[in-house]
Amino acid sequence: VVTGGGRGIGLAVADQLAQEGWQVVRLVRDPGRAQPLAAAAPGQLVQGDLSSRRSTRAAAQALLDACPRVDALVHNASIWPAKRERNEDGLELAFAINHLAPFLLNHLLEPRLVASSARVVQVSAGLAVKGRVDLDRTPTGEDFHPIRTYATTKLCNLLLVGRFAERWAESGVTITALHPGVIRTGLGDRSGPLGALLKLVKRRWASPAEGARPVVRLVRDPALATVTGRAFDREADWQLPAVALDIALAARLWTQAGELCELPLTQPAF
Ligand SMILES: NC(=O)c1ccc[n+]([C@@H]2O[C@H](COP(=O)([O-])OP(=O)(O)OC[C@H]3O[C@@H](n4cnc5c(N)ncnc54)[C@H](OP(=O)(O)O)[C@@H]3O)[C@@H](O)[C@H]2O)c1
């Protein structure tokens, strides 16, 4: 399962996996707009929107209905908004889509992930190290900043990877995070002169296929079958700064995500 598989890095991940014979299920907001796979195998599209608690729950149910087993789950969908917008839960959109949706999907799909000792891959970003989590203001975007907010949500991803690795330690499910490189996609596109400049700069960036390769490696490399709780910068170990290894902050973020997703945070017995 690849979220945000209709374009960009997610599309390339789906394509590379399909070419290797995986049955790929792409979660997309609008199946009509999703780009087709180049691979011979068509894959499957599941409609789902990760922007709110309600819609993410519906997306999780649609995935459970579509996938009798899940061997890999790639959290790829993300936004990089230029201005603050809030979702129907009153939460800032990037916080909801980039951070809360993977958290909620991991919980709702957990039985299916455990059943096949799945690999979960969280696509983060190098900019995560510039993030600053303010547990009181970040969820509603009171500290919104057109660059730092995206970075903060990607830092939230890194902080929770360690928590999920602990939760799943006895279950066979693994979780890793990565920075896929600086890749030429539509992420963070802007209008106006700044947008035009960004388009020019992006021409020099690496292709989505290059961004997908380290993601696919985490999904399928047999040498990484038991690797969990680790972060990678493309294919190398990512030496994370202290802010991404703050266990106390990760614990508070976890509790808050549970409350915001209205999930009972019990420790399962695997
Ligand atoms: N590009 C880079 O240089 C770069 C660098 C570091 C990390 N990353 C990470 O790589 C991942 C992929 O990004 P990308 O560069 O491929 O960006 P992209 O081309 O903008 O793709 C983002 C994907 O997320 C989906 N998405 C957005 N909001 C959604 C929602 N509410 N529900 C479901 N899906 C939603 C989009 O679907 P729609 O088509 O419906 O909009 C799209 O498929 C992201 O996690 C990003 O943070 C990218």
Ligand as a Chemical Component Dictionary entry (heavy atoms), coordinates in Angstrom:
data_LIG
# 
_chem_comp.id                   LIG 
_chem_comp.type                 NON-POLYMER 
_chem_comp.pdbx_formal_charge   0 
_chem_comp.three_letter_code    LIG 
# 
loop_
_chem_comp_atom.comp_id 
_chem_comp_atom.atom_id 
_chem_comp_atom.alt_atom_id 
_chem_comp_atom.type_symbol 
_chem_comp_atom.charge 
_chem_comp_atom.model_Cartn_x 
_chem_comp_atom.model_Cartn_y 
_chem_comp_atom.model_Cartn_z 
_chem_comp_atom.pdbx_ordinal 
LIG N1  N1  N 0  10.073 16.168 -3.380 1  
LIG C1  C1  C 0  11.045 16.286 -2.510 2  
LIG O1  O1  O 0  12.091 16.915 -2.762 3  
LIG C2  C2  C 0  10.923 15.638 -1.155 4  
LIG C3  C3  C 0  11.992 15.800 -0.254 5  
LIG C4  C4  C 0  11.894 15.204 1.000  6  
LIG C5  C5  C 0  10.767 14.480 1.329  7  
LIG N2  N2  N 1  9.746  14.354 0.442  8  
LIG C6  C6  C 0  8.575  13.582 0.845  9  
LIG O2  O2  O 0  8.247  12.659 -0.171 10 
LIG C7  C7  C 0  6.853  12.340 -0.097 11 
LIG C8  C8  C 0  6.226  12.443 -1.469 12 
LIG O3  O3  O 0  6.277  13.779 -1.874 13 
LIG P1  P1  P 0  6.351  14.228 -3.391 14 
LIG O4  O4  O 0  7.560  15.063 -3.519 15 
LIG O5  O5  O -1 6.144  13.088 -4.282 16 
LIG O6  O6  O 0  5.100  15.242 -3.426 17 
LIG P2  P2  P 0  3.858  15.392 -4.397 18 
LIG O7  O7  O 0  4.232  15.119 -5.802 19 
LIG O8  O8  O 0  3.280  16.729 -4.054 20 
LIG O9  O9  O 0  2.883  14.225 -3.914 21 
LIG C9  C9  C 0  2.210  14.298 -2.709 22 
LIG C10 C10 C 0  1.180  13.194 -2.688 23 
LIG O10 O10 O 0  0.455  13.297 -1.465 24 
LIG C11 C11 C 0  -0.930 13.175 -1.774 25 
LIG N3  N3  N 0  -1.795 13.854 -0.816 26 
LIG C12 C12 C 0  -1.771 15.164 -0.471 27 
LIG N4  N4  N 0  -2.787 15.432 0.369  28 
LIG C13 C13 C 0  -3.473 14.268 0.552  29 
LIG C14 C14 C 0  -4.624 13.907 1.279  30 
LIG N5  N5  N 0  -5.332 14.810 1.989  31 
LIG N6  N6  N 0  -5.033 12.629 1.238  32 
LIG C15 C15 C 0  -4.374 11.704 0.508  33 
LIG N7  N7  N 0  -3.280 11.993 -0.235 34 
LIG C16 C16 C 0  -2.837 13.263 -0.204 35 
LIG C17 C17 C 0  -1.061 13.830 -3.134 36 
LIG O11 O11 O 0  -2.270 13.437 -3.724 37 
LIG P3  P3  P 0  -3.062 14.368 -4.796 38 
LIG O12 O12 O 0  -2.489 14.001 -6.122 39 
LIG O13 O13 O 0  -4.484 14.012 -4.615 40 
LIG O14 O14 O 0  -2.786 15.798 -4.425 41 
LIG C18 C18 C 0  0.174  13.308 -3.828 42 
LIG O15 O15 O 0  -0.049 12.032 -4.370 43 
LIG C19 C19 C 0  6.256  13.306 0.933  44 
LIG O16 O16 O 0  6.130  12.629 2.167  45 
LIG C20 C20 C 0  7.315  14.392 1.049  46 
LIG O17 O17 O 0  7.285  15.025 2.301  47 
LIG C21 C21 C 0  9.796  14.904 -0.799 48 
# 
loop_
_chem_comp_bond.comp_id 
_chem_comp_bond.atom_id_1 
_chem_comp_bond.atom_id_2 
_chem_comp_bond.value_order 
_chem_comp_bond.pdbx_ordinal 
LIG N1  C1  SING 1  
LIG C1  O1  DOUB 2  
LIG C1  C2  SING 3  
LIG C2  C3  SING 4  
LIG C2  C21 DOUB 5  
LIG C3  C4  DOUB 6  
LIG C4  C5  SING 7  
LIG C5  N2  DOUB 8  
LIG N2  C6  SING 9  
LIG N2  C21 SING 10 
LIG C6  O2  SING 11 
LIG C6  C20 SING 12 
LIG O2  C7  SING 13 
LIG C7  C8  SING 14 
LIG C7  C19 SING 15 
LIG C8  O3  SING 16 
LIG O3  P1  SING 17 
LIG P1  O4  DOUB 18 
LIG P1  O5  SING 19 
LIG P1  O6  SING 20 
LIG O6  P2  SING 21 
LIG P2  O7  DOUB 22 
LIG P2  O8  SING 23 
LIG P2  O9  SING 24 
LIG O9  C9  SING 25 
LIG C9  C10 SING 26 
LIG C10 O10 SING 27 
LIG C10 C18 SING 28 
LIG O10 C11 SING 29 
LIG C11 N3  SING 30 
LIG C11 C17 SING 31 
LIG N3  C12 SING 32 
LIG N3  C16 SING 33 
LIG C12 N4  DOUB 34 
LIG N4  C13 SING 35 
LIG C13 C14 SING 36 
LIG C13 C16 DOUB 37 
LIG C14 N5  SING 38 
LIG C14 N6  DOUB 39 
LIG N6  C15 SING 40 
LIG C15 N7  DOUB 41 
LIG N7  C16 SING 42 
LIG C17 O11 SING 43 
LIG C17 C18 SING 44 
LIG O11 P3  SING 45 
LIG P3  O12 DOUB 46 
LIG P3  O13 SING 47 
LIG P3  O14 SING 48 
LIG C18 O15 SING 49 
LIG C19 O16 SING 50 
LIG C19 C20 SING 51 
LIG C20 O17 SING 52 
# 
